[in-house]
Amino acid sequence: MTPQQRIRLARRHAGLSQAALGAAVGVQRSAVGHWEAAQGKFPSAAHLREVAMVTGVQFEWLATGRGKMTLSPDTALDSVAAVDAILVDDPLELRLLGAFRDAPTLAKAPLVELAEQLALQRTGRPRGTREAARIPS
């Protein structure tokens, strides 16, 4: 089975249209169509990871054809990436985190800088190591 066929099978197994999968992964429907076409392009690793998570299939199976297609219940629980886990109790912090994750890539650095500037105005001092971790503009 080709990678394109595995992507199509995973999408259909999850009961999603190309448009619905594209929306869930953050791409146009046409991109999903290209991924599924016989001579289509292979998605990036990040998009393939998203496809696996959205459709509930094993990433290794989707990427290589090895292993089982579907996740066992234990694996499904363990497969949530730490970066995607919500470990926030404060509702305002959760809103801020959600806004950051939903922001376009180019808007993320300015969003962090804005939050740092607001914190600086409030406390009168820089935010320690976070200041050094800023992305250069």
RODOZA-125832 format. One record per atom (N, C-alpha, C): residue in three letters; chain; atom name; x, y, z. Coordinates in Angstrom, 3 decimals, padded with zeros to 6 digits. Layout:
residuo,cadena,atomo,X,Y,Z
ALA,A,CA,X,Y,Z
...
END
This chain:
residuo,cadena,atomo,X,Y,Z
MET,A,N,000.853,-001.179,000.000
MET,A,CA,000.000,000.000,000.000
MET,A,C,000.902,001.245,000.000
THR,A,N,000.569,002.202,-000.833
THR,A,CA,001.375,003.418,-000.948
THR,A,C,001.037,004.392,000.182
PRO,A,N,001.913,005.366,000.434
PRO,A,CA,001.593,006.384,001.446
PRO,A,C,000.296,007.126,001.117
GLN,A,N,000.077,007.383,-000.172
GLN,A,CA,-001.140,008.078,-000.575
GLN,A,C,-002.384,007.260,-000.235
GLN,A,N,-002.299,005.950,-000.455
GLN,A,CA,-003.432,005.072,-000.138
GLN,A,C,-003.655,004.996,001.374
ARG,A,N,-002.582,005.013,002.146
ARG,A,CA,-002.725,004.984,003.609
ARG,A,C,-003.394,006.253,004.121
ILE,A,N,-003.029,007.398,003.557
ILE,A,CA,-003.660,008.659,003.968
ILE,A,C,-005.147,008.622,003.650
ARG,A,N,-005.499,008.159,002.442
ARG,A,CA,-006.914,008.062,002.048
ARG,A,C,-007.661,007.089,002.966
LEU,A,N,-007.052,005.934,003.247
LEU,A,CA,-007.692,004.945,004.110
LEU,A,C,-007.897,005.501,005.515
ALA,A,N,-006.890,006.174,006.049
ALA,A,CA,-007.011,006.763,007.388
ALA,A,C,-008.134,007.798,007.423
ARG,A,N,-008.199,008.630,006.397
ARG,A,CA,-009.248,009.662,006.328
ARG,A,C,-010.623,009.023,006.265
ARG,A,N,-010.776,008.037,005.408
ARG,A,CA,-012.079,007.374,005.270
ARG,A,C,-012.441,006.605,006.534
HIS,A,N,-011.446,005.974,007.154
HIS,A,CA,-011.664,005.235,008.408
HIS,A,C,-012.201,006.175,009.491
ALA,A,N,-011.726,007.415,009.471
ALA,A,CA,-012.176,008.398,010.454
ALA,A,C,-013.494,009.059,010.047
GLY,A,N,-013.973,008.744,008.837
GLY,A,CA,-015.242,009.299,008.368
GLY,A,C,-015.149,010.767,007.996
LEU,A,N,-013.997,011.184,007.505
LEU,A,CA,-013.780,012.593,007.167
LEU,A,C,-013.728,012.802,005.659
SER,A,N,-014.214,013.928,005.226
SER,A,CA,-014.035,014.331,003.832
SER,A,C,-012.644,014.950,003.701
GLN,A,N,-012.218,015.154,002.474
GLN,A,CA,-010.932,015.824,002.273
GLN,A,C,-010.971,017.229,002.869
ALA,A,N,-012.078,017.915,002.715
ALA,A,CA,-012.210,019.269,003.263
ALA,A,C,-012.137,019.259,004.787
ALA,A,N,-012.804,018.286,005.418
ALA,A,CA,-012.801,018.214,006.887
ALA,A,C,-011.413,017.883,007.410
LEU,A,N,-010.717,016.951,006.754
LEU,A,CA,-009.359,016.628,007.183
LEU,A,C,-008.448,017.831,006.986
GLY,A,N,-008.581,018.501,005.847
GLY,A,CA,-007.767,019.686,005.601
GLY,A,C,-007.981,020.746,006.670
ALA,A,N,-009.234,020.984,007.024
ALA,A,CA,-009.543,021.977,008.057
ALA,A,C,-008.943,021.575,009.401
ALA,A,N,-009.020,020.296,009.742
ALA,A,CA,-008.487,019.820,011.017
ALA,A,C,-006.966,019.908,011.077
VAL,A,N,-006.325,019.719,009.923
VAL,A,CA,-004.857,019.735,009.860
VAL,A,C,-004.337,021.151,009.611
GLY,A,N,-005.186,022.028,009.079
GLY,A,CA,-004.779,023.402,008.814
GLY,A,C,-004.275,023.634,007.405
VAL,A,N,-004.809,022.847,006.449
VAL,A,CA,-004.436,023.013,005.043
VAL,A,C,-005.705,023.070,004.202
GLN,A,N,-005.547,023.433,002.943
GLN,A,CA,-006.675,023.464,002.017
GLN,A,C,-007.076,022.033,001.631
ARG,A,N,-008.324,021.864,001.189
ARG,A,CA,-008.785,020.566,000.713
ARG,A,C,-007.907,020.063,-000.424
SER,A,N,-007.449,020.965,-001.256
SER,A,CA,-006.625,020.566,-002.398
SER,A,C,-005.307,019.927,-001.952
ALA,A,N,-004.770,020.357,-000.814
ALA,A,CA,-003.537,019.744,-000.299
ALA,A,C,-003.788,018.282,000.050
VAL,A,N,-004.922,018.012,000.693
VAL,A,CA,-005.271,016.625,001.020
VAL,A,C,-005.437,015.828,-000.263
GLY,A,N,-006.050,016.425,-001.256
GLY,A,CA,-006.204,015.764,-002.551
GLY,A,C,-004.851,015.418,-003.167
HIS,A,N,-003.886,016.327,-003.048
HIS,A,CA,-002.536,016.056,-003.561
HIS,A,C,-001.873,014.912,-002.789
TRP,A,N,-002.078,014.910,-001.461
TRP,A,CA,-001.473,013.849,-000.650
TRP,A,C,-002.026,012.486,-001.022
GLU,A,N,-003.295,012.446,-001.448
GLU,A,CA,-003.945,011.178,-001.767
GLU,A,C,-003.803,010.772,-003.233
ALA,A,N,-003.379,011.673,-004.092
ALA,A,CA,-003.257,011.376,-005.521
ALA,A,C,-002.130,010.375,-005.761
ALA,A,N,-002.290,009.542,-006.779
ALA,A,CA,-001.312,008.480,-007.078
ALA,A,C,000.102,009.028,-007.224
GLN,A,N,000.267,010.150,-007.869
GLN,A,CA,001.586,010.761,-008.031
GLN,A,C,001.706,012.011,-007.153
GLY,A,N,000.932,012.037,-006.079
GLY,A,CA,000.868,013.227,-005.238
GLY,A,C,002.100,013.429,-004.370
LYS,A,N,002.163,014.622,-003.826
LYS,A,CA,003.261,014.984,-002.936
LYS,A,C,003.019,014.380,-001.551
PHE,A,N,004.122,014.089,-000.863
PHE,A,CA,004.045,013.555,000.494
PHE,A,C,003.963,014.737,001.451
PRO,A,N,003.090,014.691,002.456
PRO,A,CA,002.984,015.814,003.393
PRO,A,C,004.230,015.926,004.273
SER,A,N,004.408,017.087,004.863
SER,A,CA,005.505,017.279,005.809
SER,A,C,005.285,016.368,007.019
ALA,A,N,006.321,016.154,007.781
ALA,A,CA,006.209,015.316,008.982
ALA,A,C,005.191,015.909,009.953
ALA,A,N,005.177,017.232,010.068
ALA,A,CA,004.220,017.878,010.978
ALA,A,C,002.786,017.637,010.512
HIS,A,N,002.544,017.764,009.211
HIS,A,CA,001.192,017.520,008.704
HIS,A,C,000.825,016.043,008.820
LEU,A,N,001.788,015.166,008.575
LEU,A,CA,001.515,013.736,008.697
LEU,A,C,001.179,013.376,010.143
ARG,A,N,001.863,014.008,011.082
ARG,A,CA,001.577,013.801,012.511
ARG,A,C,000.151,014.246,012.819
GLU,A,N,-000.235,015.406,012.293
GLU,A,CA,-001.596,015.902,012.512
GLU,A,C,-002.633,014.972,011.897
VAL,A,N,-002.353,014.470,010.696
VAL,A,CA,-003.270,013.529,010.041
VAL,A,C,-003.441,012.296,010.922
ALA,A,N,-002.336,011.777,011.441
ALA,A,CA,-002.400,010.594,012.306
ALA,A,C,-003.232,010.873,013.554
MET,A,N,-003.026,012.022,014.173
MET,A,CA,-003.761,012.347,015.398
MET,A,C,-005.250,012.552,015.113
VAL,A,N,-005.556,013.272,014.031
VAL,A,CA,-006.959,013.563,013.704
VAL,A,C,-007.704,012.288,013.327
THR,A,N,-007.044,011.397,012.600
THR,A,CA,-007.714,010.181,012.132
THR,A,C,-007.603,009.023,013.114
GLY,A,N,-006.763,009.156,014.133
GLY,A,CA,-006.640,008.114,015.153
GLY,A,C,-005.870,006.884,014.707
VAL,A,N,-004.898,007.078,013.809
VAL,A,CA,-004.072,005.951,013.366
VAL,A,C,-002.644,006.130,013.870
GLN,A,N,-001.904,005.039,013.841
GLN,A,CA,-000.512,005.068,014.266
GLN,A,C,000.302,005.904,013.279
PHE,A,N,001.134,006.790,013.797
PHE,A,CA,001.990,007.602,012.930
PHE,A,C,002.926,006.718,012.113
GLU,A,N,003.529,005.718,012.746
GLU,A,CA,004.471,004.849,012.031
GLU,A,C,003.783,004.146,010.860
TRP,A,N,002.575,003.655,011.097
TRP,A,CA,001.847,002.988,010.004
TRP,A,C,001.577,003.982,008.868
LEU,A,N,001.130,005.168,009.228
LEU,A,CA,000.810,006.160,008.206
LEU,A,C,002.053,006.557,007.409
ALA,A,N,003.172,006.724,008.090
ALA,A,CA,004.394,007.185,007.425
ALA,A,C,005.109,006.079,006.659
THR,A,N,005.098,004.849,007.201
THR,A,CA,005.937,003.792,006.613
THR,A,C,005.171,002.547,006.180
GLY,A,N,003.973,002.359,006.705
GLY,A,CA,003.219,001.144,006.419
GLY,A,C,003.524,000.023,007.399
ARG,A,N,004.442,000.266,008.331
ARG,A,CA,004.776,-000.771,009.321
ARG,A,C,003.859,-000.651,010.533
GLY,A,N,003.653,-001.775,011.198
GLY,A,CA,002.850,-001.782,012.408
GLY,A,C,001.367,-001.833,012.108
LYS,A,N,000.574,-001.620,013.168
LYS,A,CA,-000.873,-001.656,013.037
LYS,A,C,-001.402,-000.283,012.654
MET,A,N,-002.514,-000.291,011.971
MET,A,CA,-003.112,000.974,011.548
MET,A,C,-003.693,001.739,012.733
THR,A,N,-004.502,001.081,013.532
THR,A,CA,-005.208,001.783,014.592
THR,A,C,-004.460,001.706,015.909
LEU,A,N,-004.763,002.649,016.760
LEU,A,CA,-004.155,002.722,018.080
LEU,A,C,-004.898,001.814,019.057
SER,A,N,-004.162,001.170,019.934
SER,A,CA,-004.810,000.459,021.033
SER,A,C,-005.297,001.518,022.018
PRO,A,N,-006.253,001.195,022.894
PRO,A,CA,-006.740,002.209,023.849
PRO,A,C,-005.626,002.800,024.713
ASP,A,N,-004.671,001.974,025.154
ASP,A,CA,-003.568,002.481,025.975
ASP,A,C,-002.665,003.399,025.168
THR,A,N,-002.369,003.002,023.940
THR,A,CA,-001.510,003.815,023.087
THR,A,C,-002.177,005.132,022.752
ALA,A,N,-003.473,005.106,022.520
ALA,A,CA,-004.194,006.335,022.191
ALA,A,C,-004.055,007.344,023.322
LEU,A,N,-004.137,006.878,024.553
LEU,A,CA,-003.998,007.770,025.698
LEU,A,C,-002.575,008.279,025.822
ASP,A,N,-001.593,007.424,025.538
ASP,A,CA,-000.190,007.810,025.654
ASP,A,C,000.318,008.606,024.468
SER,A,N,-000.430,008.647,023.364
SER,A,CA,000.081,009.264,022.147
SER,A,C,-000.114,010.766,022.090
VAL,A,N,-000.742,011.359,023.088
VAL,A,CA,-000.886,012.810,023.107
VAL,A,C,000.484,013.400,023.373
ALA,A,N,000.952,014.191,022.430
ALA,A,CA,002.265,014.805,022.578
ALA,A,C,002.269,015.748,023.776
ALA,A,N,003.385,015.787,024.489
ALA,A,CA,003.500,016.656,025.656
ALA,A,C,003.231,018.109,025.281
VAL,A,N,003.669,018.512,024.091
VAL,A,CA,003.469,019.891,023.674
VAL,A,C,001.992,020.207,023.485
ASP,A,N,001.168,019.192,023.198
ASP,A,CA,-000.258,019.411,022.993
ASP,A,C,-001.079,019.207,024.265
ALA,A,N,-000.448,018.696,025.310
ALA,A,CA,-001.166,018.448,026.554
ALA,A,C,-001.510,019.781,027.221
ILE,A,N,-002.666,019.839,027.816
ILE,A,CA,-003.067,021.051,028.523
ILE,A,C,-002.799,020.828,030.001
LEU,A,N,-001.797,021.532,030.503
LEU,A,CA,-001.390,021.391,031.890
LEU,A,C,-001.611,022.699,032.637
VAL,A,N,-002.630,023.433,032.262
VAL,A,CA,-002.883,024.756,032.801
VAL,A,C,-004.179,024.723,033.589
ASP,A,N,-004.143,025.249,034.805
ASP,A,CA,-005.344,025.302,035.635
ASP,A,C,-006.022,026.666,035.577
ASP,A,N,-005.254,027.731,035.359
ASP,A,CA,-005.770,029.091,035.353
ASP,A,C,-006.538,029.359,034.047
PRO,A,N,-007.826,029.711,034.121
PRO,A,CA,-008.613,029.938,032.904
PRO,A,C,-008.043,031.041,032.007
LEU,A,N,-007.493,032.102,032.584
LEU,A,CA,-006.917,033.177,031.771
LEU,A,C,-005.650,032.714,031.060
GLU,A,N,-004.828,031.950,031.772
GLU,A,CA,-003.626,031.418,031.141
GLU,A,C,-004.000,030.454,030.018
LEU,A,N,-005.043,029.684,030.217
LEU,A,CA,-005.517,028.763,029.186
LEU,A,C,-005.994,029.520,027.949
ARG,A,N,-006.697,030.651,028.162
ARG,A,CA,-007.116,031.481,027.029
ARG,A,C,-005.918,032.038,026.271
LEU,A,N,-004.905,032.495,027.018
LEU,A,CA,-003.700,033.034,026.386
LEU,A,C,-002.987,031.954,025.590
LEU,A,N,-002.868,030.776,026.163
LEU,A,CA,-002.224,029.660,025.472
LEU,A,C,-003.008,029.284,024.216
GLY,A,N,-004.325,029.250,024.319
GLY,A,CA,-005.158,028.943,023.156
GLY,A,C,-004.994,029.980,022.054
ALA,A,N,-004.943,031.253,022.432
ALA,A,CA,-004.752,032.318,021.437
ALA,A,C,-003.398,032.183,020.761
PHE,A,N,-002.363,031.855,021.544
PHE,A,CA,-001.029,031.676,020.970
PHE,A,C,-001.021,030.512,019.992
ARG,A,N,-001.602,029.391,020.372
ARG,A,CA,-001.604,028.211,019.502
ARG,A,C,-002.423,028.432,018.235
ASP,A,N,-003.465,029.252,018.311
ASP,A,CA,-004.307,029.512,017.146
ASP,A,C,-003.756,030.614,016.246
ALA,A,N,-002.790,031.375,016.754
ALA,A,CA,-002.250,032.498,015.979
ALA,A,C,-001.423,031.991,014.796
PRO,A,N,-001.425,032.750,013.703
PRO,A,CA,-000.548,032.391,012.581
PRO,A,C,000.918,032.430,013.029
THR,A,N,001.752,031.661,012.393
THR,A,CA,003.155,031.551,012.781
THR,A,C,003.834,032.911,012.890
LEU,A,N,003.611,033.772,011.918
LEU,A,CA,004.265,035.078,011.925
LEU,A,C,003.786,035.980,013.055
ALA,A,N,002.635,035.687,013.634
ALA,A,CA,002.104,036.523,014.709
ALA,A,C,002.533,036.045,016.089
LYS,A,N,003.135,034.858,016.182
LYS,A,CA,003.456,034.301,017.499
LYS,A,C,004.541,035.083,018.221
ALA,A,N,005.622,035.435,017.541
ALA,A,CA,006.700,036.187,018.204
ALA,A,C,006.203,037.546,018.688
PRO,A,N,005.477,038.332,017.864
PRO,A,CA,004.946,039.599,018.378
PRO,A,C,003.974,039.416,019.535
LEU,A,N,003.213,038.337,019.523
LEU,A,CA,002.284,038.066,020.617
LEU,A,C,003.044,037.847,021.929
VAL,A,N,004.130,037.073,021.867
VAL,A,CA,004.959,036.837,023.061
VAL,A,C,005.600,038.142,023.514
GLU,A,N,006.110,038.928,022.572
GLU,A,CA,006.741,040.206,022.921
GLU,A,C,005.743,041.147,023.590
LEU,A,N,004.516,041.155,023.102
LEU,A,CA,003.475,041.980,023.714
LEU,A,C,003.222,041.541,025.154
ALA,A,N,003.092,040.248,025.383
ALA,A,CA,002.875,039.730,026.736
ALA,A,C,004.059,040.084,027.638
GLU,A,N,005.282,039.981,027.109
GLU,A,CA,006.468,040.334,027.897
GLU,A,C,006.487,041.819,028.244
GLN,A,N,006.109,042.661,027.292
GLN,A,CA,006.064,044.104,027.553
GLN,A,C,005.018,044.433,028.612
LEU,A,N,003.866,043.796,028.537
LEU,A,CA,002.838,044.021,029.549
LEU,A,C,003.307,043.567,030.928
ALA,A,N,004.005,042.434,030.970
ALA,A,CA,004.545,041.947,032.246
ALA,A,C,005.602,042.900,032.776
LEU,A,N,006.434,043.456,031.907
LEU,A,CA,007.474,044.398,032.304
LEU,A,C,006.859,045.665,032.884
GLN,A,N,005.792,046.166,032.262
GLN,A,CA,005.112,047.347,032.777
GLN,A,C,004.507,047.085,034.149
ARG,A,N,004.019,045.884,034.329
ARG,A,CA,003.363,045.519,035.603
ARG,A,C,004.376,045.338,036.721
THR,A,N,005.487,044.655,036.433
THR,A,CA,006.447,044.322,037.483
THR,A,C,007.640,045.261,037.525
GLY,A,N,007.938,045.930,036.407
GLY,A,CA,009.084,046.824,036.366
GLY,A,C,010.410,046.123,036.155
ARG,A,N,010.367,044.824,035.885
ARG,A,CA,011.621,044.089,035.622
ARG,A,C,011.388,043.055,034.528
PRO,A,N,012.464,042.732,033.778
PRO,A,CA,012.334,041.725,032.708
PRO,A,C,011.954,040.365,033.260
ARG,A,N,011.502,039.494,032.378
ARG,A,CA,011.009,038.171,032.769
ARG,A,C,012.113,037.113,032.782
GLY,A,N,013.315,037.454,033.172
GLY,A,CA,014.397,036.468,033.351
GLY,A,C,014.790,035.782,032.069
THR,A,N,014.838,034.451,032.100
THR,A,CA,015.318,033.672,030.959
THR,A,C,014.395,033.782,029.762
ARG,A,N,013.155,034.134,029.966
ARG,A,CA,012.235,034.266,028.834
ARG,A,C,012.682,035.403,027.918
GLU,A,N,013.249,036.449,028.505
GLU,A,CA,013.726,037.577,027.706
GLU,A,C,014.832,037.129,026.766
ALA,A,N,015.723,036.251,027.242
ALA,A,CA,016.834,035.776,026.420
ALA,A,C,016.375,034.825,025.329
ALA,A,N,015.207,034.225,025.506
ALA,A,CA,014.731,033.237,024.551
ALA,A,C,013.936,033.847,023.400
ARG,A,N,013.848,035.187,023.373
ARG,A,CA,013.066,035.830,022.315
ARG,A,C,013.637,035.530,020.941
ILE,A,N,012.725,035.439,020.001
ILE,A,CA,013.101,035.204,018.609
ILE,A,C,013.513,036.543,018.018
PRO,A,N,014.680,036.605,017.378
PRO,A,CA,015.087,037.891,016.772
PRO,A,C,014.158,038.252,015.627
SER,A,N,013.911,039.550,015.488
SER,A,CA,012.999,039.985,014.417
SER,A,C,013.754,040.350,013.172
END
